[in-house]
Amino acid sequence: MKIGRGDWGTVPLTHSYKENARGLGAADMAAGFFARRGHRASGELAYHVVDVMECCLEAAREGRAVEVGSTAERPAALPMGLREGEVD
């Protein structure tokens, strides 16, 4: 079964922050605090990312598939239409 196009293609950008946006996670965290909502760069997500990276290293080292034990809820995307320098 073939999935996808089978070649490279251009995907249109639909959200702001198309360039390097260092500090965006910290800005979202602060905005979430003041709006009394969660933020996208949660500890749960960070733990899952590290777990995936560790499993990739273990799989490469041992030459076998390694099951990732953690999960994390996918954070909501930034809303469309934000101006550069804004978070929701």
HELIX and SHEET records of a PDB file:
HELIX    1   1 LEU A   24  ALA A   35  1                                  12    
HELIX    2   2 GLY A   43  GLU A   62  1                                  20    
END                                                                             
